[in-house]
Amino acid sequence: MKALVFDEKLRIEDIPMPVPGPGEALVKVLAAGICNTDVEIKRGYMGFRGVLGHEFVGMVEHAPNEFLMGKRVVGEINCVCHACDWCRMEMPHHCSNRTVLGIAGRNGAFAEYVALPEENLHLVPGNIRDDVAVFTEPLAAAFRITEQILVEPDDRVIVLGDGKLGQLTAQALHLSSRNLVCVGRHAWKLELLSKLGIATTLDTDPLDSGADVVVEATGRAEGLARALELVRPEGTIVLKTTVAGITPLRLAAPVINEVRILGSRCGPFRPALEALGLGTVEVRPMISESYELGDGVQAMARAEDPGVMKVLLHM
């Protein structure tokens, strides 16, 4: 099969089809989305080598559970052991033996086929198009925030970052708090949220500090320092950015102000699929360009351009 492989450099390569292990399904990938994590892996994040990609929608071609055969699915990216201390403590996303699709120890979805445990798969409702279903995994990451903290309707929430994850986070949290503003560098990206009734502002404009919750989704190492400027004493900063480089941090401010800094990663697929199905989160305007898998190297280059939003691969 053809796949987009990263091994010091990025290239399209013919590689063997994945062989599903016990309890795993073989999925024919229909479409996949390029995210900032894929770009950061090219820069050294996680030291991963292999097939990139973890945001996808596909069709099950083989599975131990015959009910799944021929069904359209999306998949959670953490493949876990169910036996380590963290799994037994019902924290499988932190499994000490986990592999992570296209990120750590497991080939990803920028390929014609991918293998995943059946338990990772979620059926896609018929009213969700392929190009919309691709957003399930990153939208689930946005909904992870409301699993971790309670966001009240009157809470003042600031989302830093107008990129793909910032946009999804702003939409997801806007369902909980109407006192939300998304801060970004690009007027045209912020306009996508403004059209949905979400308040926005450029990061060069004045912005009052004292927010109850600040979500850092800038994709830049300096984003945490900005979040610390904006959060109130005893407020919460949620970190979504993952970068390959080192992030400097002055510890005085978070200690003195007793700020809670919370890492946030993968999240629940069920509310993400529900939001996409109901249209309470709108992702189609975020799609900038689509490419065939054979043009995957060019697609990755375009995804790094700040002038585009979501780039999709169609298999």
N, C-alpha and C positions, 0 to 999 in steps of 0.2 A: 504494500500500500504506500501511497504518498503521505509524507508528513513534513511539517516545518520543524527542523531540528536545530537546537543550539548546542554547539560544542566549540567554544572559543569564537566561532563565527556562526552566522545564521545561514541556513541553506535548506532548500527543498531536496528531500532524499527519498529513495525507495527503501523501505525497511520492512522487516517481517510483520505480519499481522499479529496483534496481541493475542495471547492465549489466556483465556479467563481461568482463574484459579477456582478453588472450591467456593461455591456460593456467589460467584461473580457472573455478570452478564456481559455479552458482547454487544456493543452499541454502535450502529452506523451513525456517524456524526453528520448532521444536516447543516448546522451553522454554528459558529463560535465567535466570541467577542474578544478583542484585544484590550487588556486593561493595563494600568500603570505597573502592576506587579510584573507582568511579562517584560515590560521595558526595563524595570530595575534588575531583573534577572540577567539581562544582557550586560548590565553594568557591574555585575558581581554579586547581587543579592542572593543569599542562600547557597551560592556555589553550585547551582543546579546545572546539570548537563543532560540533554535529552529532548523529547518532544514537549514544546511549551503548550500553554493553554489550559484554562480551567473553567471558563464560562461557555456552556454549550447547550444545545438541544439536539437530540438524536432519536433514532428509531431502534428499538431492541430487536436484534436479529437472532440471538440465542440466549436462553436463560434457564436455570433449573426450574423456576416457576413459570409454567406455560402461560399463565395469565398475562405475563409481561410481553410475550412474543408479539411483535408488530405494533407495540404501543409507543407513543411519542413520550419521551422522558427528558428531564433535566437531572443533574446529579450533584450531590454534596461531594466536596473535594477531599475530606479527611477519611482515610481508610484505616480502621482501628483494629486493635487486637482483642478487645473485650476481656483481657486477662490481667493487665497491669493495674497498679494502684489507682491511677487516675480513671481508668475505665470502670473499675469497681466502685469508685466514688461518684459515678454518674457524671464524669467530665470527659467523655470520649474525645472531644475536640483537642484535648491536651494529652491524648494517649502517648505514652513514652515510646511506643513502637510504631507509631503511625507513619504511613506514607501519604503524601499530599499531591493530588493530581496536578501534574505539570509544574510542581514547585519543589517537591522533595521526594526522591526515591521512586517516583512513578511517572511513566510517560503520560503526557497530557492530551488535550482534545484538538490541537491543531493538526489533525490527521483524519484519514478517512474512517478509521475505527478506533474505539477506545474500550478498555475493559474496566469495569467498576463493580464493587459488591452490590448485589441486588438491594440490600438495605439502604444504600445511598441514593437510590433512584426514586424520583417523584413523577407521577403521571401529570402530563400537561393537558389542561382542559382544551377542548376543541376550539373555543373562541379566542385562544391566544395564538397569534401568528408566530412563526419560527423566529423572526427577527426581534420580536418582543420577548419571547421565552428565553432568549440568550441572556437577558438582563436578570434572570431569577437569582443567580448566585450573588452578584454584587448588591442587588436589592435586599436579599436576605442579610447580608453583612450590615446594611443600614438598619434593618429591623432588629439586629442584635442589640443595638443601643437601648431600646425600650424593654428588652429582656434584662439588661444589666442595671438600669436605673429607672426610677419613676419620673416621667416627664408630665408635669401638671399643665392644665390649659393656660394658666397665668404665668408659667415660668418663662423668663426671658432667655431665649436660646439664640446663640450665634453659631452659624456654620461657616468655618473658614475654608474656602476653596470652592471654585465654580467649575471644577472638572467633573468627570463622570461620577465618581463616588460622592463628591460634594453635592452634586445635583440630586442624586438618589437619596442621600441622607436628608437634605432639606425637604424633599417631598415626603419622605417617611415620617419625619418628626413634625412636619406641619399638620399631620393628622392628629397629633397629640397636643401641640401648642400653637396657637395662632399668634403668639408673640415671638415670632422667629424672623431672623434676617440672615441672608446668605451674603457673605463678603467674598468678592473675587477681583481678579485683575482684568477681566475681559467683558466689556459691556455687552457684546453680542451673546456671550454665554449666559450672563445674568438675565438677559431679555427672555430667554427660554423659561426661566422661573417666574419672571414678572408676569408673563402671559397666563400663568397658572394661579395668579393671585398671591404669590409669595414675595415678601419684601426682600429687596436686594440693595446692595451698595458697593461701590468700588472701594478697594482697600486704601486708596489715596484720599477718600472722603473722611470727614470727621465721624467718629463712632464712639458713643458713650460706653464706658466700661461698666462693670458691675453685673455681668450676665450670670444667671444661675447655672447655665450649662454652656460650655463652649466645645464644639466638635472641631477637632483639627484634622482637616482632610485636604491640605494644600498640596501634598506630595513634595514638600520642600523641608529641608532640615531646620530652617528657621521658623517654621510654623508654630512650634511649641512655645517659643519665646513670645510670639504675638498672642497666643491663647492666654498665657499667664498675665499679659497686660489687660486683658478684657474680662477675665473671670472675677467674680466677687469673692471676698473672704468666705471660706468654707463652701465655695462652689465646686463644681465638677468640670474637669477637662476630660474629654473622651478623645483618645488618640486613634486615628485611623491610618495615618501616613506610615508607609514602610519605604525606607530608602536604603540604598546600598552604603551610603557614606556614614560618617560619624556625626552625631548631633550633640553640639555643646549645650550644657544646661547649667545655669547659675541657680543654686539650690536655695538661696536666701528667700526669694519671693514665695515659692510654694510652701516653705516651712513656716515663715512668719504669718502668712495668710491662711495656713491650714487648708490648702487646696487639695482636693482629691484628684489624682491623675489616674485615669482608668484606660488600660489598653482594651481594644475591641477588635475582634477579628471576624470569624465566620458566624453566620446567624441562621435563623429558622426559615426554611423554604415555604412552609405552609402559608404564613401571612404574606410572603412575597408573591406567591402565585395567586393568592386571593386578590391582592391589590392590582396585579396586572390584569386579571380577569375582569374585575369590576371597573377598571379604569381610574381608580382613585390615585394611582401613580401613573403618569404618562411618560413613556420613554421614547416614543417614535421620533420626536423632534431632535433627540440627542444623536441619532444615527447620521453620521456625516458621509461615510463612504463604505462601499462593499467591494470585496475582491474575491476572486476564485482562489482556492488553496494554492494553485500553482504560482500565483503572484503574491505569496505570503511574505516574502522578503520585502517587497515594495509596500505591502500593507503595514508591516511593522514599522517601516520608516515613516510612513504617513501618520501612524498612531503617535509617534514622538513629536509631531509638529503641533505647536500650541494653537494653530489655526484650525484644527479639526477636533471633533468630540469623539464619538464612538466609531471605531472601524470594525467592520464585521468580515469574517471569512465564510464563504459558502463552499461546501464540499461537493 
